[in-house]
Amino acid sequence: MTGGGAPGAAGIIRCLREEKNFHITVADANEEVIGKYLGDDFVQIPFATDANFIPSILTIAKQKNIHCILPLVTKELLPLAESKTKFEQENIKLLLSEKEPLTIANNKAQLYQFLQWRDIAVPDFRVVDSVELLKTAVQELGFSAKQVCIKPSEANGSRGFRIITNELDELDLFFQQKPNTTYIRYEKLLEIFTGHALPELLVSEYLPGDEYSVDCLANQGKAILVIPRLRKKMVNGISVAGEIIKEENIIQYCTTIVSELKLHGNIGIQVKKSAAGKFLILEINPRVQGTIAANLGAGINLPVLAIKQEFGWDIAEKEVQVKWGTGFLRYWNDYFTS
């Protein structure tokens, strides 16, 4: 498992620990990470952007007789997918989708366009790469009568995401809110961007309703499990409280998306309810999600199921029966080193 220092690493290792026959080698580009102490052994690897990333992973996997690689880091997915044949030749399985769906899923603009072209509902959006195009897009989306969102087409987590609004109480933000708000005034955004080259940005309508993380198990485009998690409380974009809810509209919507993109393995899809009451996509995480361990409380171990599926092992009926209505709370824990 790569990404041993990721926020969700401990929970995912906990899932893998449920299968007693697994030997878990944890990897990360940094040496001192929590996963180092929770797995069976640990290896330090190059960053995904390093030219030696694939050769190092392949060498380690062969030396340690590793049979399956579970990547947690978004930037690792495409390099691994491009080198899938090299791993298959060594009988090493990669738990990820093929290169083409990964390329689309990891680019929010391409994703929205792909789904729109297939008549799958998405938020009203524009793709821009300059301040002038941004101004036009914001106007066309109904600002300032409506709030508008902006985010880079390619970004991890909540990096670069902002909700554009002019209805900010600056005094309340200063004294009552922690300094990590996602809201920004339109004039301030233009001030930041003016005079700078912009990356490709997705500008879209703001969806004001409930937000769900949807954990999926997919088999070459077929949705085996689709489990919506209502996000009741978030800290820095990570769910810390929620409930697993059988929302059929979300299940059908995400099943269609998985099918159209031909996604595979553990997949995360973020959806939110629009002002019109329709659940629409925010983004896809085409990998195991950090809060996937919350499904353990509902009787579902998605990382283990993905590995069993990959090897063609038997999956018992009880392993895919969801205890709907299960709530969860997440908290910090400590591990002390000598």
C-alpha positions in Angstrom: 0.0 0.0 0.0 1.4 3.4 -1.0 0.6 6.7 0.6 1.4 5.5 4.2 1.3 9.1 5.4 -2.1 9.9 3.9 -4.9 11.1 6.3 -6.8 7.9 5.6 -3.9 5.5 5.7 -4.5 4.2 9.2 -8.1 3.4 8.5 -7.3 1.6 5.2 -4.6 -0.5 7.0 -7.2 -1.3 9.6 -9.4 -2.7 6.8 -6.6 -4.8 5.3 -5.8 -6.1 8.8 -9.2 -7.8 8.8 -7.9 -10.3 6.4 -5.5 -12.3 8.6 -3.6 -13.9 5.6 -2.4 -10.5 4.2 1.1 -9.3 4.7 1.0 -5.5 4.4 4.0 -3.6 3.1 3.4 0.1 3.5 5.2 2.6 1.3 5.6 6.4 1.2 8.0 9.0 -0.2 8.6 10.3 3.3 10.2 8.1 5.9 8.4 9.1 9.1 4.7 8.4 8.5 2.1 6.6 10.6 1.7 3.8 8.1 5.3 2.8 8.9 4.2 1.6 12.3 0.9 0.0 11.4 1.9 -2.3 8.5 4.1 -5.4 8.6 7.0 -3.6 7.1 7.8 -0.3 5.4 9.7 0.9 2.4 10.5 4.5 1.3 9.8 5.1 -2.4 10.4 8.1 -4.8 7.6 10.6 -5.4 5.4 9.8 -8.4 7.0 12.6 -10.4 10.5 11.1 -10.0 11.8 9.3 -13.1 12.8 6.4 -10.9 9.3 5.9 -9.4 8.2 2.9 -11.5 11.6 1.2 -11.6 11.8 1.5 -7.8 8.3 0.2 -7.2 8.8 -2.7 -9.5 12.2 -3.7 -8.0 10.7 -3.5 -4.4 7.7 -5.6 -5.4 9.9 -8.3 -7.0 12.3 -8.4 -4.0 9.5 -8.7 -1.5 7.3 -11.0 -3.5 4.4 -8.6 -3.5 1.3 -9.8 -5.3 -0.8 -6.7 -5.4 -0.3 -2.9 -5.2 -2.9 -0.6 -3.7 -2.1 3.0 -4.5 -3.5 5.8 -2.3 -1.8 8.7 -4.0 -3.7 10.3 -6.9 -0.5 11.4 -8.7 0.8 7.8 -8.7 -2.2 6.4 -10.6 -1.4 7.4 -14.1 2.3 6.4 -14.0 1.3 3.0 -12.6 -1.5 2.5 -15.2 1.0 3.4 -18.0 3.3 0.7 -16.8 0.7 -1.9 -16.0 2.1 -4.4 -18.5 5.5 -4.4 -16.8 3.8 -5.4 -13.5 1.5 -8.0 -15.1 4.6 -9.7 -16.6 5.8 -10.2 -13.0 2.4 -11.4 -11.9 1.8 -8.3 -9.8 -1.7 -6.9 -9.8 -2.4 -3.1 -9.7 -5.7 -2.1 -8.1 -6.6 0.7 -10.4 -8.5 1.6 -13.6 -7.0 1.7 -17.1 -5.1 4.8 -18.3 -8.0 6.4 -20.3 -10.6 6.5 -17.6 -8.0 7.6 -15.1 -7.0 10.5 -17.3 -10.6 11.7 -17.6 -11.5 11.2 -13.9 -8.5 13.1 -12.7 -9.3 16.2 -14.8 -12.5 17.8 -13.6 -13.1 19.7 -16.8 -12.6 16.6 -19.0 -14.9 14.7 -16.6 -17.7 17.2 -16.7 -17.5 17.4 -20.5 -17.3 13.6 -20.9 -20.5 13.1 -18.8 -22.3 16.0 -20.4 -21.6 14.5 -23.9 -23.3 11.3 -22.7 -26.4 13.1 -21.4 -25.4 12.5 -17.7 -26.5 15.4 -15.6 -23.6 17.6 -14.2 -23.6 21.1 -12.6 -23.8 24.0 -15.0 -20.1 24.8 -15.8 -17.6 26.7 -17.9 -13.9 25.9 -18.5 -11.6 28.9 -18.5 -7.9 29.7 -18.5 -7.8 33.5 -18.3 -9.2 36.3 -16.2 -11.3 37.6 -19.0 -12.9 34.2 -19.6 -13.4 33.8 -15.8 -15.3 37.1 -15.7 -17.6 35.9 -18.6 -18.1 32.5 -17.0 -19.0 34.0 -13.6 -21.6 36.3 -15.2 -23.1 33.6 -17.3 -23.5 31.4 -14.2 -25.7 34.0 -12.6 -23.3 35.7 -10.1 -24.0 37.7 -7.9 -27.6 36.5 -7.5 -26.1 33.0 -7.2 -22.9 31.7 -5.6 -20.4 30.2 -8.0 -17.5 27.7 -7.4 -14.1 27.6 -8.9 -11.4 24.9 -8.8 -8.4 23.8 -10.9 -9.2 21.1 -13.4 -6.4 19.1 -11.9 -5.9 19.3 -8.2 -5.8 17.1 -5.1 -8.1 17.4 -2.1 -9.6 20.9 -1.7 -6.6 22.7 -3.1 -7.7 25.7 -5.2 -11.4 25.3 -4.4 -13.3 28.4 -3.6 -16.9 29.5 -3.4 -17.2 33.0 -4.9 -19.6 35.2 -2.9 -20.0 38.9 -2.0 -22.1 38.0 1.0 -19.2 37.7 3.5 -19.3 39.0 7.0 -15.6 39.7 7.4 -15.8 40.4 11.1 -17.6 37.1 11.7 -15.0 35.3 9.6 -12.1 36.9 11.6 -13.4 36.2 15.1 -15.7 33.2 14.8 -14.3 31.0 12.0 -11.0 29.2 11.7 -8.7 30.6 9.0 -9.4 27.9 6.5 -12.6 29.1 4.9 -13.4 28.2 1.3 -15.3 31.5 0.7 -13.8 34.4 -1.3 -15.0 37.7 -2.5 -15.2 38.1 -6.3 -13.0 41.3 -6.3 -10.4 39.5 -4.1 -10.3 36.6 -6.5 -9.7 38.9 -9.5 -7.0 40.7 -7.5 -5.2 37.5 -6.9 -5.4 36.3 -10.5 -4.7 39.5 -12.4 -1.3 39.6 -14.0 -0.7 35.8 -13.6 -1.0 33.0 -16.1 -3.8 30.7 -15.0 -4.1 27.0 -15.1 -7.2 25.5 -16.6 -10.1 26.2 -14.2 -13.5 24.7 -13.8 -16.2 27.3 -12.9 -19.5 25.9 -11.9 -22.8 26.6 -10.2 -22.8 26.2 -6.4 -24.7 23.2 -5.1 -26.2 24.1 -1.7 -27.6 20.8 -0.6 -26.3 17.8 1.3 -23.0 16.3 0.2 -22.2 12.6 -0.1 -19.0 10.6 -0.5 -19.9 7.5 -2.5 -17.6 4.5 -2.1 -17.9 2.1 -5.1 -16.5 -1.3 -5.9 -16.3 -1.6 -9.7 -15.4 -4.5 -12.0 -14.3 -3.2 -15.4 -17.2 -0.7 -15.5 -19.8 -2.8 -13.6 -20.7 -1.4 -10.2 -20.7 -4.2 -7.7 -21.3 -2.0 -4.7 -22.3 1.7 -4.4 -22.5 3.0 -0.9 -23.4 6.7 -0.3 -22.1 8.3 2.9 -23.7 11.5 4.0 -21.0 14.0 5.1 -22.4 15.6 8.2 -19.1 17.2 9.3 -15.8 17.8 7.5 -12.4 19.1 8.6 -10.1 20.3 5.8 -12.3 18.4 3.3 -12.1 15.1 5.2 -15.3 13.5 6.6 -15.2 13.2 10.4 -18.9 12.4 11.0 -21.6 10.9 8.7 -24.1 8.2 8.0 -24.3 5.5 5.4 -27.6 6.0 3.6 -29.4 4.0 1.0 -30.2 6.9 -1.4 -31.4 5.1 -4.6 -31.0 8.2 -6.8 -27.3 8.5 -5.9 -26.8 4.8 -6.3 -28.2 4.7 -9.8 -26.4 8.0 -10.8 -23.0 6.6 -9.7 -23.7 3.2 -11.3 -24.2 5.0 -14.6 -21.0 7.0 -14.2 -18.9 3.9 -13.3 -20.3 2.2 -16.4 -19.7 5.0 -18.8 -16.1 5.6 -17.6 -15.4 1.8 -17.3 -13.9 2.3 -13.8 -12.3 -0.5 -11.9 -11.5 -1.3 -8.3 -12.1 1.0 -5.3 -13.6 4.3 -6.6 -14.8 7.4 -4.8 -17.4 9.8 -6.2 -18.4 13.0 -4.5 -22.0 14.2 -5.2 -24.0 17.1 -3.8 -27.7 18.2 -4.1 -28.5 21.1 -6.3 -30.9 23.9 -5.6 -33.4 22.0 -7.8 -33.0 18.9 -5.5 -31.0 16.8 -7.9 -27.8 15.0 -6.9 -24.9 16.0 -9.2 -21.3 15.1 -9.3 -18.5 17.2 -7.8 -15.5 15.0 -8.6 -14.2 11.5 -8.8 -11.4 10.0 -6.8 -10.5 7.0 -8.9 -8.8 5.2 -6.0 -9.5 4.0 -2.4 -10.9 7.0 -0.4 -9.5 8.0 3.0 -12.8 7.5 4.8 -13.6 4.1 3.2 -13.0 2.5 6.6 -16.3 4.0 7.8 -18.0 1.2 5.8 -16.6 -1.4 8.3 -19.3 -0.3 10.7 -21.9 -1.2 8.0 -20.3 -4.6 7.5 -18.5 -3.8 4.3 -14.7 -4.0 3.8 -14.2 -2.5 0.4 -10.3 -2.6 0.2 -10.4 -6.4 1.0 -13.3 -6.9 -1.4 -11.3 -5.2 -4.2 -8.4 -7.5 -3.6 -10.5 -10.6 -3.5 -12.2 -9.5 -6.7 -8.8 -8.9 -8.4 -7.6 -12.5 -7.6 -11.0 -14.1 -8.3 -11.4 -15.3 -4.7 -14.8 -16.2 -3.4 -16.8 -13.4 -1.8 -19.5 -14.5 0.7 -23.0 -13.1 0.5 -22.7 -11.5 3.9 -19.6 -9.6 2.8 -21.7 -7.4 0.4 -24.8 -6.9 2.6 -24.8 -3.3 3.7 -26.1 -2.3 7.2 -27.8 0.9 6.0 -28.3 3.7 8.5 -24.9 3.1 10.2 -23.5 6.4 11.6 -19.8 7.1 12.2 -17.5 9.5 14.0 -13.8 9.8 13.4 -11.2 11.0 15.9 -7.5 11.5 16.2 -5.4 8.7 17.8 -1.7 8.6 18.8 1.2 6.2 18.1 4.3 6.7 20.2 7.8 5.8 18.9 10.8 5.1 21.0 
